[in-house]
Amino acid sequence: MKIAHFIELSVFAKPEENVDALKQGLTDLIPFNLEEERIELQEQDASSFEGRTIKIFTINLTKEKHTNKFLNFLIENLSEHMKQTIKTQLDSRIDEELHFYLRFDKTKWVTEKKLFLTDGGDCYHIKITAAAFPKSRENAIKIIKNFLV
């Protein structure tokens, strides 16, 4: 069963952070070789409110084989506690466009390779567009709940 149409992974790197480590951390979230699969790691600069330049790294997964591999990797790396937490927060994690949002702590991932849910902004962002048919929030919630079993 198709779970996602599209997955976007991103991270913001501030000038004082180890940009290379954060970039590598983003690619480490992907359980296959980006270059071999011809998937681009996009990089752009943005200005912060303080006038500093922040790097934004993004990976977009659109093919079903890529989204499925990532989702399998994700579910294998979530603790039972995190799965339960996500289930209880599903209503606030899915928007009207059926985007399902997760945030994982940067430091825990980069230093320990452990996914740790966070509500803060110092994180890896994951946006998953649920493959719900017919397209409705209720169907998207069912798909995500079934995925988290």
N, C-alpha and C positions, 0 to 999 in steps of 0.2 A: 504494500500500500504506500502510495506517495504521501509523504508527510509535509514536505516543503517545496514551494515553487522556487524560492530564492533565499539565500542566506548572505548577510553582510556582516563581516567581522571588522572591527576597527579599534584603534587605540590612538590616543593623543599623547604626544611626547613633549614635555616642557623642556626648555633649554637646560635646566639644571639636572635633568634626568639622563640616564644612560640610554640614549636614543637607539643605539645598536642593539642593546639587550631587549628593549621593548619591541623593536622591529622583529628580532629573532623570536621573541615570545609569541608574537602574532603568527608567524609562520609555523611555530611549534604546535599551535592549535589545529593545524591542518594535518590530517593523518596520511598524507600522500605528498609527493614531490610536485610543487607548484610549476616548476620549469618544465618537467616532463608532461604535465597535464595542460600546459600552455595557459596557465592562470597568472594574471598580472598582480603583483603587489603594488598598489597605487600609493603614491606619496604626494602630498600637497602641503603647502605652508598656509598658515592662518595667523592672523594677528590677534593677540589677546587684548583684554580691556586695558591692560597695563602697557600695551605697545610692544610686548615681546612676541617673537615668532615661535609658534607652536607647530610641530610636525604632526600631520595626520596620516596614518597608514591604514589602508583599507584593502580587504580581499573580498571579492564577490564570487559566490558559487551559484551557478545557474543550471548546470547539468545535473540530472537526477542521480547519476552515479557519484558525483562529488557531494551533493547534499546528503545523500544516504550515508556515505563514508564518514562525513563530518558528524552527522547525528548519532551514528553508532559510537564514534569516539567520545562524543559528549556524554551519552548515557552511561558509558562504561566508566567515565571519570567523575560522575556525580555520586555523592554518598546518598544513602537512603534518606537521611535527614534533609539534605538539600532537595531531593525529589519531592518530599512531603511539603517542604516550605514553598516550593514553586507551585505545587498543586493548590495550596491554600491561598496563594497570591495570584492565581491565574487571571482573575477578573481584572486586576490592575496591570497585568503584564501583557494583555492583548488589547490592541486598539481596534477601532472600527474598520480599519483597512486590513485587518487580520494579521498585523505584524505582532509577533511575540518577542518580547525583549528580555534579555538576560545581561547581567553585568558581573564580571569576575575580577576580584582583586588583582591588580598588577603585580604587586610585590610577591604575593604568595605563588603566583604562576611563574614569574621569572626566576625566583630563588629556589622554590621547592617543587615546581611542576605539579602543584595541587590547585584544583579549581575551588574557589571559595566565593560564594555569592556575596555581593555587596550592594548597598543602595547608594554608595558614594560615587563621586565622579572620577576617582582615581582608579580606573578600571579598563578592562577589555570589554567592549560593547559587542553584543551579538543581537542581530535583528533577523528573525526567521519569519518569512511570509508563509503562513499555514496554507496547505493545499486542501481547502475545505470546499466540498461540493454537496449541495448547493452552497454558494458563498454566504456564510452567516457566522456571526461571532459564536453562537452556540455550537455550530459544527466545528469551528476552529478549536474551541475549548475541549470538545470531545476528542479530537485528534491529538492534541497536546497531552491530555490526561492519559490516553491509551499509550502514547509514546513513553510517558514517564513511569509506566508499570515496571 
